[in-house]
């Protein structure tokens, strides 16, 4: 990956987060008061459960430090518009999905610097250098919080245009996502060939465990099936674009994506391969079977 392409990664993420913001409006957050229990479960799952499951899998399988940290990195990055889209296809609570995505994405300016610093100190302690939580927090603000906010303002100011062009904006965001994933794979092709099976197994295990656990937790809290499907998708789908973009910033790489970006690139493909069959199974089910 050349320096120009590497420099464009943050702009791609900022644009994708901007499109997320154009799909949000302040009234979307009123759903929090309408579904407080479901929102709370989804928030805790995303911020706490996902990293814990990823950590458990990593500690059991013991991949190389860079891959272990890369897996943890993707677990810290909350799902973006992809989880909203998959919730729609699953006939879930799209309003709840949008509210969760918006709030957790805004919170990531605080959660990501803390979690990334802790994971880096544990898994990458033998690597030269260190990272700054403050720097990561500033980067997260500039690449996620600010674009989401600007997107919301753009929707409020140019509502008609944003509604008419929403599909085009989302299509461009999807294209950028694909290009980011391909760039990460190309930059680490040799490592991918040697670690593909192991990385794939670990990521699939994480996604499947999260789908199963989130449904169990939702049922324990007596959430309806409509919200349960939503929580399971929001919990299981992460934003690989954020992880890939943060990778060179964390490692201080000037040319080429570092190895820690590879799990996020593989995840960007695997999440669809795992999620779509699950969604096909749960899409037309009206309720959970009695226990």
C-alpha positions in Angstrom: 0.0 0.0 0.0 1.6 3.3 -1.0 1.7 6.4 1.1 -1.1 8.1 -0.7 -3.5 5.2 -0.2 -2.5 5.0 3.5 -3.1 8.7 3.9 -6.6 8.3 2.4 -7.7 5.7 4.9 -8.7 8.2 7.6 -10.6 10.2 5.1 -12.5 7.0 4.0 -13.4 6.3 7.7 -14.4 9.9 8.2 -16.7 9.7 5.2 -18.2 6.4 6.3 -18.9 7.9 9.7 -20.4 11.0 8.1 -22.8 8.8 6.2 -23.8 7.1 9.5 -24.5 10.6 10.8 -26.7 11.5 7.8 -28.9 8.5 8.8 -29.4 9.8 12.3 -31.6 12.5 13.8 -32.1 13.6 17.3 -35.6 11.9 17.5 -33.8 8.6 16.8 -32.4 8.7 20.3 -35.9 8.9 21.8 -36.0 5.2 21.3 -33.8 4.9 24.3 -36.6 5.9 26.6 -39.0 3.6 24.7 -36.8 0.6 25.0 -34.6 1.3 28.0 -33.9 -2.3 29.0 -33.1 -3.4 25.5 -30.8 -0.4 25.0 -29.0 -1.0 28.3 -28.4 -4.7 27.4 -27.1 -3.7 23.9 -24.8 -1.1 25.3 -23.3 -3.3 28.0 -22.9 -6.2 25.5 -21.1 -3.9 23.0 -18.7 -2.2 25.4 -18.0 -5.0 27.9 -19.1 -8.4 26.5 -17.5 -8.2 23.1 -14.0 -7.4 24.4 -14.3 -10.1 27.1 -15.3 -12.8 24.6 -12.5 -11.8 22.3 -10.0 -11.8 25.2 -11.1 -15.3 26.2 -10.7 -16.7 22.7 -7.3 -15.0 22.3 -6.0 -16.4 25.7 -7.2 -19.9 24.8 -5.8 -20.0 21.2 -2.7 -17.9 21.9 -2.0 -16.4 18.4 1.1 -14.3 17.8 1.1 -11.0 19.7 0.4 -8.8 16.7 -2.6 -11.0 15.7 -3.8 -11.2 19.3 -3.8 -7.4 19.6 -5.4 -7.1 16.1 -8.3 -9.3 17.2 -8.7 -7.3 20.4 -8.6 -4.1 18.3 -11.6 -5.2 16.2 -13.5 -6.1 19.3 -13.2 -2.5 20.5 -14.7 -1.0 17.4 -18.5 -0.8 17.5 -20.5 -1.7 14.4 -21.5 1.0 12.0 -24.1 1.2 9.4 -23.6 -2.5 8.6 -25.3 -3.5 11.8 -28.3 -1.3 11.0 -28.5 -2.8 7.5 -28.3 -6.3 8.8 -31.0 -5.6 11.5 -33.3 -4.3 8.7 -32.8 -7.6 6.8 -33.4 -9.6 9.9 -36.7 -7.7 10.5 -35.4 -6.5 13.8 -35.8 -3.2 15.7 -34.1 -0.8 13.3 -34.8 2.2 15.5 -33.1 0.5 18.4 -30.2 -0.5 16.2 -29.7 3.0 15.0 -29.8 4.4 18.5 -27.3 1.9 19.8 -24.9 2.4 16.8 -25.1 6.2 17.3 -24.5 6.2 21.0 -21.8 3.6 21.1 -20.0 5.2 18.2 -20.0 8.5 20.0 -18.8 6.8 23.2 -15.9 5.2 21.4 -14.0 8.5 21.7 -13.6 7.5 25.4 -13.8 3.7 25.3 -11.3 3.0 22.5 -8.3 4.9 23.8 -8.6 3.2 27.2 -9.2 -0.3 25.8 -6.5 0.0 23.1 -3.9 1.2 25.6 -4.6 -1.7 28.0 -4.5 -4.3 25.2 -1.3 -2.8 23.7 0.5 -2.8 27.1 -0.5 -6.5 27.6 0.0 -8.0 24.1 2.6 -5.7 22.6 4.9 -5.2 25.6 7.9 -6.6 23.7 7.3 -4.1 20.8 9.4 -0.9 20.7 7.6 2.3 21.6 4.3 3.1 23.3 1.0 4.6 22.4 -0.8 7.6 23.7 -4.4 7.3 24.9 -4.8 11.0 24.4 -3.7 10.8 20.8 -6.0 7.9 20.1 -8.9 9.8 21.7 -8.2 12.9 19.6 -8.0 10.7 16.4 -11.3 9.0 17.4 -12.9 12.4 17.8 -11.7 13.7 14.5 -12.6 10.5 12.5 -15.8 9.3 14.2 -17.5 11.7 16.6 -17.0 14.8 14.5 -18.1 13.3 11.2 -21.1 11.7 12.8 -22.1 15.0 14.3 -21.5 16.8 11.0 -23.6 14.2 9.2 -26.5 14.8 11.7 -26.2 18.5 11.1 -26.2 18.0 7.3 -29.3 15.9 7.6 -31.0 18.5 9.6 -30.0 21.3 7.3 -30.5 19.5 4.0 -33.1 16.9 4.9 -34.6 16.5 1.5 -31.3 16.2 -0.3 -29.9 13.7 2.3 -33.1 11.5 2.0 -33.0 11.5 -1.8 -29.2 10.8 -2.0 -29.0 8.5 1.0 -28.7 5.4 -1.1 -25.9 6.9 -3.2 -24.0 8.0 -0.1 -24.3 4.6 1.5 -23.2 2.9 -1.8 -20.0 5.0 -1.8 -19.4 4.1 1.8 -19.8 0.4 1.0 -17.3 0.7 -1.8 -14.8 2.5 0.4 -15.2 -0.3 3.0 -14.4 -3.0 0.4 -11.4 -1.0 -0.8 -10.1 -0.6 2.8 -10.4 -4.4 3.4 -8.7 -5.3 0.1 -5.9 -2.8 0.9 -5.3 -4.5 4.3 -5.3 -7.9 2.8 -2.8 -6.9 0.1 -0.5 -5.3 2.6 -0.3 -8.5 4.6 -0.7 -11.2 2.0 2.3 -13.3 3.1 1.2 -13.2 6.8 -2.4 -13.9 5.8 -1.4 -17.1 3.9 0.4 -18.4 7.0 -2.2 -17.4 9.6 -5.5 -17.5 7.6 -6.8 -20.7 9.1 -6.0 -19.7 12.7 -7.3 -16.2 12.3 -10.5 -17.4 10.6 -11.1 -19.9 13.3 -10.7 -17.4 16.1 -12.8 -14.7 14.5 -15.6 -17.2 13.6 -15.6 -18.5 17.1 -15.9 -14.9 18.5 -18.8 -14.1 16.2 -20.7 -17.3 16.8 -20.2 -17.1 20.6 -21.4 -13.5 20.6 -24.5 -14.4 18.6 -25.3 -17.2 21.1 -24.5 -15.3 24.3 -26.3 -12.2 23.3 -29.5 -14.2 22.6 -29.1 -16.0 26.0 -28.6 -12.6 27.7 -31.5 -11.0 25.9 -33.8 -13.9 26.9 -32.6 -13.7 30.5 -33.7 -10.0 30.5 -37.0 -11.1 29.0 -36.6 -9.0 25.9 -39.1 -9.7 23.0 -37.9 -11.5 19.9 -38.0 -8.2 17.9 -35.4 -6.7 20.2 -33.5 -9.9 20.8 -32.6 -10.2 17.1 -31.4 -6.6 17.1 -29.2 -7.0 20.2 -27.6 -10.2 18.8 -26.7 -8.3 15.6 -25.4 -5.2 17.3 -23.3 -7.3 19.7 -21.9 -9.6 17.0 -21.0 -7.0 14.2 -18.0 -4.8 14.6 -16.6 -1.9 12.5 -13.5 -3.4 10.7 -12.9 -0.1 8.8 -12.2 1.7 12.1 -9.8 -1.0 13.2 -7.9 -1.0 9.9 -7.7 2.8 9.9 -6.4 2.9 13.5 -3.8 0.2 12.9 -1.1 2.4 11.2 -1.8 5.2 13.7 -1.3 3.0 16.7 1.9 1.4 15.2 3.2 4.7 13.7 3.5 3.0 10.3 4.5 5.4 7.5 4.1 2.9 4.6 1.9 -0.1 4.4 -0.6 -1.4 6.9 0.8 -3.2 9.9 0.0 -6.8 10.8 -2.4 -5.8 13.5 -4.8 -4.7 10.7 -5.0 -8.2 9.3 -7.6 -9.6 11.7 -9.9 -6.7 10.9 -9.5 -7.3 7.2 -10.4 -10.9 7.6 -13.2 -10.1 9.9 -14.6 -7.7 7.3 -15.4 -10.7 5.1 -16.1 -13.4 7.7 -18.8 -11.3 9.5 -21.0 -11.5 6.4 -20.3 -15.2 5.9 -21.4 -16.0 9.5 -24.1 -13.3 10.0 -26.1 -13.8 6.8 -26.9 -17.5 7.4 -27.9 -16.7 11.0 -30.1 -13.8 9.8 -31.7 -16.1 7.2 -32.6 -18.5 10.0 -34.0 -15.9 12.4 -35.5 -13.5 9.9 -39.0 -14.9 9.7 -39.2 -16.4 13.2 -41.7 -14.5 15.2 -40.6 -15.4 18.7 -38.2 -17.5 20.7 -39.2 -21.1 21.4 -40.2 -21.6 25.0 -37.4 -22.8 27.2 
